[in-house]
């Protein structure tokens, strides 16, 4: 996860998101760098418009929140297990990417 944060920070600052810069950010923060994960991240971000992806990700997270406010208390009870399942799935995916 630190690798992704480093890539986002570099992107926000207008720097190149490459292996060398990610390693510098992680080292400066005192995090352990894993070359394979850094290489994989850089390869997966090649050709990706990060701004566009961040925009679509923020729209996706905002949509369920808007629907939850309109519901009744009973509907909110039903939504909690769905959110827990989603969180468990996300935890499983995070194991793939660090």
Secondary structure, DSSP 8 states (H G I E B T S, - for coil): -HHHHHHHHHHHTT---SHHHHHHHHHHHT----HHHHHHHHHHHTT--HHHHHHHHHHHHHHHHHHHHHS-HHHHHHHHHHHHHHHHHHHHHHHHH-
